[in-house]
Amino acid sequence: MTSGEPDRCSAPYRVRFDECGSDGLIRTSVLLRYTQDLAGVHSATRGFDRSWYAERGIVWLVRAAEVAVVAPIRVGAELVGTTVVVGFRRVWARRRTEFHDTDGTLVSWVHIDWVLIDDRGAPTRIPKEFDAVFAVPPATFGLARVDLGEVPSQRARSTLTVRPQELDPMDHVNNAVYADWLDEAVLAAGGTAATRAVPRLVQLDYARAAEPAADLVADVWPDGGAWVCRVADADGADLLRARLEPIVAAEQAAVDAGAATHREDT
């Protein structure tokens, strides 16, 4: 690692048959799974594996994510993912992960805002040990948010049930599953083309964790060229606020990807 430069970690990924839709293109959720895996590899290879966190009673949880698919990623594609922590503030940090194809072309980038919590579920300070290893600069941006605006009376509603296979080793609904729920809800509302559009940008704001076996309600409505989604529990509490922007908005996001890392989120 060059002194003063944030530490980076790379790993190869091959897009499997079951990770693509009927059009042969990768699902958004798969890129979140790759990103999550690479973050774990980065941490573990630098000496901070799951046992290290368990001994200290702390864990990272995803608070928000942005996934940009900027070029077609087909079944069998060979990718290289590279991750770096681009900023932190007291109890949370943002990772930027980029995926390039064998020609070195950027095909996707992902931003994830991670919050560190203790065994009581309360946010806790990032350990000082990370400073020398990851060389992360203080964040000049805030946690990413998705503003739903006013929920219209005319919206498409569908129902979801949390299934056992959607739980991860922490007994939580994995963050990537919410991207599948977004696609499912938009599909039910007639937005099939938007879920498969390339380029596209998906923004996910995780408000609360879904409980195992819970029955959920997803409301979806169009907003210009985008689709907006709210997933709530049976009591009406928000679990996910999300936005899917195909084509034009995502093209601009690809151009502005570098600047987006450091923008002020509202």
Buried (B, 14 or more C-beta within 10 A) or exposed (E): EEEEEBBBBBBEBEBEEEBBBEEBBBBBBBBBBBBBBBBBBBBBEBEBEEEBBEEEEBBBBBBBBBBBBBBBBEBEBEBBBBBBBBBBBEBBBBBBBBBBBEEEEBBBBBBBBBBBBBEEEEBBEBEEEBEEBBBBEEBEBBBBBBEBEEEEEEBBEBEBEBEEEBBEEEEBBBBBBBBBBBBBBBBBBEBEEBBBBBBBBBBBBBBEBBBEEBEBBBBBBBEEBBBBBBBBBEEEEBBBBBBBBBBEBBBBBBEEBEEBBEEEBE
